[in-house]
Each structure stands twice: as structure tokens, then as C-alpha cells.
């Protein structure tokens, strides 16, 4: 089949987007970007013709990248069998007829997309809420397409049941599934094989800073470990962190403290958290709250924080996002880290166990067949 991925929300990245730039050439990408590339590569390696279309950056950002020696030729960039171009015109793509369209979240202008879809349109939702359901329904009906709804965790699916029901009530054929995100294990293995020295008490924050970086840093300062604190954020245009660079930092780090608390006093509940999975796969000790899909995908492989006093736990465990100022709290974090440090043998055992778990469960070779099975329905 010919398959088109539309991956939005990435117009502002530190480099142009391809599988190579993601791995080795200063392209700091989100979990959505990364997982889309890995799935696209797997499908291309299994006989499908795959195009990934991303947002085109503004002229100033493109000029800045060019000045740093970065280039991108839409429609001519082919990495691991995947061709890269821009939304919505698909520059450089001569044949715009596709069997499947995979929409990865924030795209609703289907009629402006320079593509003719023959079999089905997928909505691959990387959050616990959806966008442009009416536009998706209208497009599927107009072109007589089947719809595939791909959730990335069971926890996320619970919050998407209303969307799925809406589509099922309006479209003759709707398939839905739960498929986890893969991780870039090829580069992770390359870095782990170097056997880099891990620095005791080095704390890394590899997620978006707005998901708890301030609280993590406060806890690290209270512990007196802030001298070795490092943070990376893929939205930082001036400091592009490709996977090789990121995994090298993770391989030399001791802890990742992940409070999931935003500057506007909201608790962010991730539907998968590739940042957490990558840290665990590189042997970092992760300390976080059992929120969102954390227990579903990483339960038993990270240290769970007790919630601050006087939290409304019914709201906390049921809502997609919860406004809760009480989560700006570090006493429990400091106490948990001190407890971990009192049992180094258990800590090191957790480290080894988490590496094996991630490699066994989030390999594209295990997740890719799930995509093949789902596509075969169409």
C-alpha cells in the first residue's frame, strides 16, 4: 500500500525532520514525531510505500537552519525507505494517490491536502483528547473511507470513547485499537554499548520543561545536587538534542524526577511518555507520580511518589488534566530520593530491570506488526 503520514505541531524544531536528523543531526523531536518516523520506517521496510509530511517552518527559521549547514529538499529526502515532504502540498511527490492517510493529531484541513485517499483515514491520537472530529467524519463520508482510530494507551482510550462513539454513529466502518509507541532502540543500544560512566547524583530532565522542570529543580536544590542538574527540551530551537546526544546524557545520569506539574498549576497526565520510557531504557532511575498511562506501561520499573497531603484523589485519578496548586510540592520527592539512596543494591537492580523491560516491550519489531495487522483491515 501507499501510506501518507501527516505529522503536525512540528514547524518549530531545531533542525529539519528526517529519521537521520532525529538520530544523529541535532533534530530535537517530540514523542509524536519520533514514533511516527519509527512506524513509517517499519512499514516501508515491510513493502509499503511511505511518505511523511510535516509542517513547513517559517522563512526565518529555515534561513537560520541553512546558515548552520542544515538542508532539506522536500520530496527528495529519503531515509530508511521513507520520503519526507511538507504539508499540505506534498512538494516533490509526483504520485499523490494513497491508500491510507495517517493523521497524527492536529490536522483538520483535509480538503486542502494535496492527496487522494482511496481506502481509509487513521486518527492516531497522541493525547487524551481529540481534535477535528467533525472534519474527520465529513472527509470520510465524502470520500467513502473507512476510519481507523489508534489510541496509544488503554488510559487514553477511556478518554476517547465519546469520540469513537461519535464516529461509529456517523461512519459505516470504524476500527479502533490500542498500540503503544515504539522507541529508538537502535541508537539506545549504540550508546549503551559504549558503557559510559554514570555520574552519581546527576539529575536529568529530558521532558518538556513545562511538565515539571521547575519543581524537579527545586527538589534537586533541596537535595544539594543542583551542580550536576541538566535539562533538555525539544522545543528549544537553539539546542537541538538528537537521540544520540540525548541518550548519551541519559546514560551518564542517575535520576529523572518527573513531577508532571505545569507553570499554570495543572497536572499533566501523559498518555505514554516516551521521555520516561527512554530514560528507563537508558538505565536512569525515574521518580514520578502514577498518573496517566505510567502504571499501564511502566509500573514496577519506576519509583512512585506519594501524593501531597489533602489532594482530591478522585479528581486526580479520573480527569485528563487537573488544576491542583498543591502539587507544587517537593517534600515527598526529597524523601523518596533519600529512601532510594539508602538501598543502593535495590536501586541498581531497578536500573538493570528497567533497561531489559524497555528493550523487550517497545521495540519497533514488536510494535510494528500491530500496525501491519491494523492496516490489513483496510
Secondary structure in CASP SS format (residue, H / E / C, confidence):
PFRMAT SS
TARGET T0000
AUTHOR 0000-0000-0000
METHOD secondary structure of the structure
MODEL  1
X C 1.00
X E 1.00
X E 1.00
X E 1.00
X E 1.00
X E 1.00
X E 1.00
X C 1.00
X C 1.00
X C 1.00
X C 1.00
X C 1.00
X C 1.00
X C 1.00
X C 1.00
X C 1.00
X C 1.00
X C 1.00
X H 1.00
X H 1.00
X H 1.00
X H 1.00
X H 1.00
X H 1.00
X C 1.00
X C 1.00
X C 1.00
X C 1.00
X C 1.00
X C 1.00
X H 1.00
X H 1.00
X H 1.00
X H 1.00
X H 1.00
X H 1.00
X H 1.00
X H 1.00
X H 1.00
X H 1.00
X H 1.00
X H 1.00
X H 1.00
X H 1.00
X H 1.00
X C 1.00
X C 1.00
X C 1.00
X E 1.00
X E 1.00
X E 1.00
X E 1.00
X E 1.00
X E 1.00
X C 1.00
X C 1.00
X C 1.00
X C 1.00
X H 1.00
X H 1.00
X H 1.00
X H 1.00
X H 1.00
X H 1.00
X H 1.00
X H 1.00
X H 1.00
X C 1.00
X C 1.00
X C 1.00
X C 1.00
X C 1.00
X C 1.00
X C 1.00
X C 1.00
X C 1.00
X E 1.00
X E 1.00
X E 1.00
X C 1.00
X C 1.00
X E 1.00
X E 1.00
X E 1.00
X E 1.00
X E 1.00
X C 1.00
X C 1.00
X C 1.00
X C 1.00
X C 1.00
X C 1.00
X C 1.00
X C 1.00
X C 1.00
X C 1.00
X E 1.00
X E 1.00
X E 1.00
X E 1.00
X E 1.00
X E 1.00
X E 1.00
X C 1.00
X C 1.00
X C 1.00
X C 1.00
X C 1.00
X C 1.00
X H 1.00
X H 1.00
X H 1.00
X C 1.00
X C 1.00
X C 1.00
X E 1.00
X E 1.00
X E 1.00
X E 1.00
X E 1.00
X E 1.00
X E 1.00
X E 1.00
X E 1.00
X E 1.00
X C 1.00
X C 1.00
X C 1.00
X C 1.00
X C 1.00
X C 1.00
X C 1.00
X H 1.00
X H 1.00
X H 1.00
X H 1.00
X H 1.00
X H 1.00
X H 1.00
X H 1.00
X H 1.00
X H 1.00
X C 1.00
X C 1.00
X C 1.00
X E 1.00
X E 1.00
X E 1.00
X E 1.00
X E 1.00
X E 1.00
X C 1.00
X C 1.00
X H 1.00
X H 1.00
X H 1.00
X H 1.00
X H 1.00
X H 1.00
X H 1.00
X H 1.00
X H 1.00
X H 1.00
X H 1.00
X H 1.00
X H 1.00
X H 1.00
X H 1.00
X H 1.00
X H 1.00
X C 1.00
X C 1.00
X C 1.00
X E 1.00
X E 1.00
X E 1.00
X E 1.00
X E 1.00
X C 1.00
X C 1.00
X C 1.00
X C 1.00
X C 1.00
X C 1.00
X H 1.00
X H 1.00
X H 1.00
X H 1.00
X H 1.00
X H 1.00
X H 1.00
X H 1.00
X C 1.00
X C 1.00
X C 1.00
X C 1.00
X C 1.00
X C 1.00
X C 1.00
X C 1.00
X C 1.00
X C 1.00
X E 1.00
X E 1.00
X E 1.00
X C 1.00
X C 1.00
X C 1.00
X H 1.00
X H 1.00
X H 1.00
X C 1.00
X H 1.00
X H 1.00
X H 1.00
X H 1.00
X H 1.00
X H 1.00
X H 1.00
X H 1.00
X H 1.00
X H 1.00
X H 1.00
X C 1.00
X C 1.00
X H 1.00
X H 1.00
X H 1.00
X C 1.00
X E 1.00
X E 1.00
X C 1.00
X C 1.00
X C 1.00
X C 1.00
X C 1.00
X C 1.00
X C 1.00
X C 1.00
X C 1.00
X C 1.00
X C 1.00
X H 1.00
X H 1.00
X H 1.00
X H 1.00
X H 1.00
X H 1.00
X H 1.00
X H 1.00
X H 1.00
X C 1.00
X C 1.00
X C 1.00
X E 1.00
X E 1.00
X E 1.00
X E 1.00
X C 1.00
X C 1.00
X E 1.00
X C 1.00
X C 1.00
X C 1.00
X C 1.00
X E 1.00
X E 1.00
X E 1.00
X C 1.00
X C 1.00
X C 1.00
X C 1.00
X C 1.00
X H 1.00
X H 1.00
X H 1.00
X H 1.00
X H 1.00
X H 1.00
X H 1.00
X H 1.00
X C 1.00
X C 1.00
X C 1.00
X E 1.00
X E 1.00
X E 1.00
X E 1.00
X C 1.00
X C 1.00
X C 1.00
X C 1.00
X C 1.00
X H 1.00
X H 1.00
X H 1.00
X H 1.00
X H 1.00
X C 1.00
X C 1.00
X C 1.00
X C 1.00
X E 1.00
X E 1.00
X C 1.00
X C 1.00
X C 1.00
X C 1.00
X C 1.00
X C 1.00
X C 1.00
X C 1.00
X H 1.00
X H 1.00
X H 1.00
X H 1.00
X H 1.00
X H 1.00
X C 1.00
X C 1.00
X E 1.00
X E 1.00
X E 1.00
X C 1.00
X H 1.00
X H 1.00
X H 1.00
X C 1.00
X C 1.00
X C 1.00
X H 1.00
X H 1.00
X H 1.00
X H 1.00
X H 1.00
X H 1.00
X H 1.00
X H 1.00
X H 1.00
X H 1.00
X H 1.00
X C 1.00
X C 1.00
X H 1.00
X H 1.00
X H 1.00
X H 1.00
X H 1.00
X H 1.00
X H 1.00
X H 1.00
X H 1.00
X H 1.00
X H 1.00
X H 1.00
X H 1.00
X H 1.00
X H 1.00
X H 1.00
X H 1.00
X H 1.00
X C 1.00
X C 1.00
X H 1.00
X H 1.00
X H 1.00
X H 1.00
X H 1.00
X H 1.00
X H 1.00
X H 1.00
X H 1.00
X H 1.00
X H 1.00
X H 1.00
X C 1.00
X C 1.00
X C 1.00
END
